Amino acid sequence: MADQVDSLGAVLKRIRDDAQEALSLVATRAELRALGWRCVGCGNVKHFTRPALKEIAAPCPKCRGAEFVPQ
């Protein structure tokens, strides 16, 4: 019975590790889109109704900068 519990624990740990790895891949992909992008040059924030790519935010309407970070 103890062997079954140990093997079940190993299987559950493997499932957990696989799920965490998958979530990290999704999180990396999700970072590419944001509802708001802040211009690095002047601090102006462009807001969107849906998550948008960083390339969509450029250029900044105030300073014409092209470098943005997620809000």
C-alpha positions in Angstrom: 0.0 0.0 0.0 2.9 2.4 0.8 4.4 1.7 -2.6 1.1 2.7 -4.3 1.0 5.9 -2.3 4.6 6.7 -3.2 4.1 6.0 -6.9 0.9 8.1 -6.9 2.8 10.9 -5.2 5.5 10.7 -7.9 2.9 10.8 -10.7 1.2 13.8 -9.1 4.5 15.7 -8.8 5.2 15.0 -12.4 1.8 16.3 -13.4 2.4 19.4 -11.3 5.8 20.0 -12.9 4.5 19.6 -16.4 1.6 22.0 -15.6 4.0 24.6 -14.2 6.2 24.4 -17.3 3.1 24.8 -19.6 1.9 27.8 -17.5 5.4 29.4 -17.8 5.2 29.1 -21.6 1.8 30.6 -21.6 2.9 33.4 -19.3 5.8 34.3 -21.6 3.3 34.5 -24.5 0.9 36.5 -22.5 3.5 39.1 -21.7 3.6 40.1 -25.3 0.1 41.5 -25.0 -1.2 44.1 -22.5 -4.1 46.4 -22.0 -1.8 49.4 -21.5 1.6 50.3 -22.8 3.7 53.0 -21.2 6.2 55.0 -23.3 9.7 54.7 -21.9 10.6 58.2 -23.2 7.8 60.4 -21.8 5.7 58.1 -19.6 2.5 58.5 -21.7 0.2 55.4 -21.4 -1.7 54.1 -24.4 -4.8 52.1 -23.3 -6.5 49.4 -25.3 -9.8 47.6 -24.9 -8.2 44.3 -25.7 -4.7 43.1 -25.0 -2.5 44.5 -27.7 1.0 43.8 -28.9 3.8 46.3 -28.2 4.2 47.0 -31.9 0.6 48.3 -32.0 1.3 51.0 -29.4 4.1 52.6 -31.4 4.6 55.5 -32.1 3.9 57.5 -29.0 1.4 60.3 -29.7 3.4 62.8 -27.5 7.1 62.1 -28.2 6.9 59.8 -31.2 9.0 57.2 -29.2 8.9 53.6 -30.2 10.0 51.9 -26.9 7.1 50.7 -24.7 6.7 48.6 -21.5 3.6 46.9 -20.3 1.5 49.0 -17.9 
